[in-house]
Each structure stands twice: as structure tokens, then as C-alpha cells.
Amino acid sequence: MKAMIRLAAVATSALVALTACGGGDSGSDDPLAGPTQSGAGGGGSVVVGSANFPENVLLGEIYAQALEAKGVTVQKKLNIGAREVIYKSIQSGELSILPEYNGALLAYIDKESKATTTDQVDAELKQKLPSGLELLTPAAAEDKDSVTVSKATADKHKLTTIEDLKPVAKDLVIGGPPEFKTRHQGVLGLKSVYGVEFKSFKSLDVAGPVSVSALKKGDVDAADLFTTDPAISKNGFVTLQDPKNLFSAQNVVPLVNTSKVNDTIKTTLNAVSAKLTTQDLLDMNNKMSTDKEDADAVAKEWLQKAGLGG
């Protein structure tokens, strides 16, 4: 939902390109100033951020709207950038809440971690998160990075697992976001865990339309796509199995700056986690990518169905 280390230039450009989905215009030159605050304000005040890909923006909307329904004043700073940007912002207190993916966050904090299951990942995160940050209850909903290929490529090389790539990867191109090239849960791990070395790496977007298009057109032979991306089934792509668990558990989980949240806020976010499933993510992603619905509308509909909306 993720796993994803940005270069400084990427971080800078992501900040410059900051948009606040569904929040309006802040009228400020500061990219982290965010939109105008909204909500009744009876339950505290928070700043909800998100990474720069549609599903994470959606999760930011879900968190924000659920909190607003409880009278919390919410400022939204969505679609900011990669973890390398937003993690620093929540540490500093510029952001109060982030929708995170536990395995990807652990890999960012500790590149040597061998944790794979949800329980293992969460236990390590609780030990290794810096003072001032807290992980709330993880959802059952999970969204992993994956190595995905076209059906033609899978059939040609008889690929069902990442391991099957080892004898043929030298002739293949893999694509993904820039940081996928330098992450353990990416190109580095494919080599160290599976012995898979690709001919080259092509920098694309964060598992978005550019990556899907490149794989569909054959500009790349494999791509890092998120497992909840409806484009996988829509295009008949094949997600290769990961028997050695290079990509660890990736449960959606709220990450909070403890100085910025109260019990009402924590309880509300944990209630969201208790309801959110992987199928929910698939359905909502499909509404955004296929039906072209806006993230704020999709979030509102899910919250109402879950009994968490206003």
C-alpha cells in the first residue's frame, strides 16, 4: 500500500507539486501549509497527510472524514510525496496523522529487518519507531508491492514466482518508481534474496498509469504494481508469487504524532481499521481508476456503509 527511498530531487519536486485533495486552496506559498481547516473542532485539531499515489490519498480522505464526523477539526495535506518526505513531516509535527503500510514503514526504518508477518512487523515497529510516533491498530486491509508481468511474458518464460525470473531476468527490463531501484523491497532485494538481476531498470511512476501503460505496451517486461490495483485483473497481468517474502506484510495502519492526537482521535482511527478490508481497497481503487470517481466521494461512500460517516 508501499513499500517504496526517494532521492532529494524527487522529494523536492513532490513538495512543489503538492496538492490538497478535497481540501481547497490554502492561499499560502508554503507547500506544507495545506488547505483551510474544516470541521466542528469539538474533538481536537489534526493535520492529515498522505503519500503521492491514489490509494494513499483515498486513505487520507477516509481518516479525515471519519475524524470530522467526530467533531475533530481537520486540515488535509494530501498527495504530498514519498515516504522520505512525509515521514520527516510527521516526525516534526507538521503532520499529525498518516495512512501507512506497516511492512513498508519498517523497511524504511530498518533496512535489515527480516520480519514478514503482520505480528512480527508490528512488534518490531513498536520497538524501533522513534519517540513521539505511535502506530495504531492495523487493518486487515493489505496492499503489497509486487513484481508483475504481462500474461505473454509469463507464458513465454513459464513464470509463476519471482524465483522463476532468475535465468531470464538478464534479458528483461523492470520498471517502477525511482525509489524501487534503491530499496531492499525492490531491485536490491530481488538480487540479494532471489539472485534476480534485470538487464536494466526503467523509472516510472508509483504503481500508477505510467507503470501500467509501460507494462501493457511492452516498454518494460516487469513492473512494481500494488496488489490492490484493479489494472492487474483488467489487463490480465500476472503477479508473481513471492515465496521468500521479500515483500513483507503491508497492512494499512494509522501512524500518528503522539503530541498531536487525543483519545477521541485514536479511537476513531482504530474504528476505521477495524472495518477496512483488502476487498474494500480493491473496490474503492476500482471506483477511482475505472469509474473515475474522486477520492473524497469514494471515501464518503465507504464511511457511510461502514457506519463511520457523518
N, C-alpha and C positions, 0 to 999 in steps of 0.2 A: 501499500500500500505502500520503494521503498526501501526499499532497501537502499539506496542511492548514495565522492568528496569533491566539491566544486572548487575550481580554480578561482583566484581572486578576481580575475576579469569577469568570470561568469557571475560571481557574487555581486559585483558592482553593477553589471548590466541588469541583473534581476531586480536589484533595488530601484534602478532608474525606471524600469518598466513596471513598477508596482501598480497594481490596480486593486481597488477595493470593491469586490463583487457584492452587489446588492446593498452597498452602504452609502452610496452617494459620494460627492466630491467634498474633500476636506477643505479645499481652498488654501492649502499650505504647500510650500515648496519642499517641505521635508517628506521624503517618501515613506517614512515610518510614522508620520503624523496621523494618517488614517482618516476615515470619514467622520462625519458628525456623529456624536453619541446618540443612541436611541434607547428606548425602554423606560419603564416607570421608575427605576432606580431604587426600589424598596429593598432589594436583596444584595446590595453592593454594586461595585462597578469593576468591569474587567475589559481587557483588550484581547480579542480572539484573533489569532493569526492562522495562516496556512501556508503550505508549500505551493509550488507553481505547477500543479497538474490538477485536472478537473476533479478527480475523486477527492483529493485533499481539500480543495475549495468547498466541495459539497459537504464534507465532514465539518469544516469550519462553520458553514451555514447552519448545519444541524445543531452544533453546540451553541452557537449564538442565539438561534431562535428558541431553543429549549430554555436557555437562561432568561431570555426576555420574557417568556411566558411565566417565569417565576419572579418577575419584578426586578431582575438584575439589569442595570444599565450596561449596555454592550457597545463597544467600539470594535468595528471589524477592520482588520488589515489582512485581507486575503490575497492569495496568489503572489506572495512576496518573492519567493525564490527557493533555492535548495536548502537542505538541512544545514549546510555550512553557514548560511546566513541566518536562518530563523532560530537555530539553536542558541547562537550568541545573543539574539534579541530576547529570548525568554530568560536566559541567564541574567541579563542586565535588568530585567523587569520592564523593558519596553513592550513586551508581550506578556500576557498573563496565562494564556492557555493555547496549546497547540494540539491538533489531532496528530498522533504519532503512530508508528508501527514498531512494536517492541523489538523485534529482531534487528531491524534496520538501525534503530537507535542504539542498541547495544554494539552493533558492528562499528558504528561511528565512534562510540566512546572507547571501546576496547577492541581493536582490530585482531587481537589474538584469541578472543573468546571462542570456545568450542561449543557453547550452549546451542541446542537445536530446538527443544520442545518449549512450549509456552511457559511451563512451570520453571524450567531451567533458565530461560531468558529473563523472566520477571524476577527471579531470585537474584541473578547477577546484577540486573539493573538497579535493584533496591540497594545493593551494596556499593555500586560504582557511580550512581548519579551524584553529582556534586551537591553540597549543602545548598538548600534553597530551592531545589527542584524536587518534585514528587510525581510519581507515576500513580494514577488512579486505577480503577478496576478495568482490566482489558475486556473487550467484547469478544464474543465468539467469532465475529466477522474477521476474516483474514484475507489479505491481499499480498501475494508474494511477487517478487521479481521472477522472471523465468527466462530460459533460453527457448525461443520459439522459432520454428521453421515452417516453410510452406509445405503443403502436402506433397508437392512434386519433389522437393528436396528430401523429405523424409522417406518417400518411396524409393528414390534413386539410390540413396545411401543406406537404406534399411535402418533408419534412426527411430528409436523409441526412448532412449535415455541419453543423458548428456555424455555418459561414458562411451556411447557408440560413435561419438564425434572424433574420438582420439585419432583413428587412422586417416580421417578425411579432412579434418579441420585446416590442415596446412594449405588446402586449396580453396578455402571458404572465407568469406568476409562476414564479420559480425558487426552489428550496429547497435547503438544505444546512446543514452545521454552522455555528455563528456565525462562525467564522474564515474561512469561504469567502467571506463578504461583503467582507473586507478584504485578501484575498491577491491577488497578481498571478496565481497559478494558481487563479483564482476569478473573482469578479464584476469586479474591476478589470481583469484581463487579457482577459476577454470583451469589455470595452468598448475597451481600447487596441489589442488585436491584431485583433479581428474587427469592431469597431464595433457590437457587440450590446449593447443596453441593454434590460433587462427592465422590465416595469411595476412590479414590486416583488420583494423578497427575503423569504422566509419561513425563520426559523431553525428547524432540525430537529436531528436527531442526526448522529453521524459515520457517514454512509452505512449506517445500521442500519435496524431495523424501522420506526422512525418515518418515515424518509425513504421507504422502500419503500411503506408504507401511504399516505402522503400522495400519492405519485405514482399509486398504484393507484386511490385514491378520487377523484382529480382535484382535491385540495386545492392541489396545485402542478402546473404544466404541464411542468416540467423539474426534475431533481434531480441533485445531485452524488452519484453512486454509484461504488463501486470496480469496476474492470473484472473482478475475480475474484469478484464477488458472484453466487452462483447464482440470486438473485432476479431477475436480468435475464432469463435464459432461461426461468425458471419462469413469469414473468408476461408474457412476450412483449414486454418493453420493448425500445426501440431506442436503442443507444448511438451518438451522433452522431460521425462521423469528425472528426478534428482535423488537417486538412491543414497548418495553420501551426504545429503542435507547441506549442500553448500549454501543454499538459501534457507535460512533458519525460519522459525515461526514468526509470522508477521501479523499479529493480532492488532487491530485498531485499538488505541488506548489514549486517553487524555493525559497530556503532560502539562503540569501546572507549576507556576512560580508560587511557592507556598506563602510568600508575603502578600500576594495579590488576590488570594481566594479565601472564602469563608466556608462554613459547613454547608450552607444552602447551595453554594456553587458546586461543591464536591458531590453532594448528594444528587443534584440534578444531572451532572455529567455521568455519574455511575449508573443512574437510571437509564440514560441513553445506551450505555454499554450493555446493560442487561437485556436490551431489546434488539440490538443490532446484529444481524446475521450476514454471512457471506452472500446468501441469496439476495438479501436486501441490497447489498452493494452491487451485485450483478444487475438487478432490476433497475436500480437508480442510475447506474452508469449507462445502461441501455437507453433510458429516457433522455439522458443528456446527449449521448453520441448519435443515436439513431433518430429519436424523435425531436431532437434539438430543443429540448426544454431547458430553461435556465435553472442553475443550481439552487437559487433561493426558492423557486416554486417546487422543485423536486423535494427539497428538504422539508418544506412546509407540509407537503402531502404525506411524507413518511411520518413526520412527528404527529400529525393528526391521527393517522392509522394506528400508531403506537400508543396513543393516548397521552402524548407528551407535549402536544401543541397548545397554543393559546385558544 
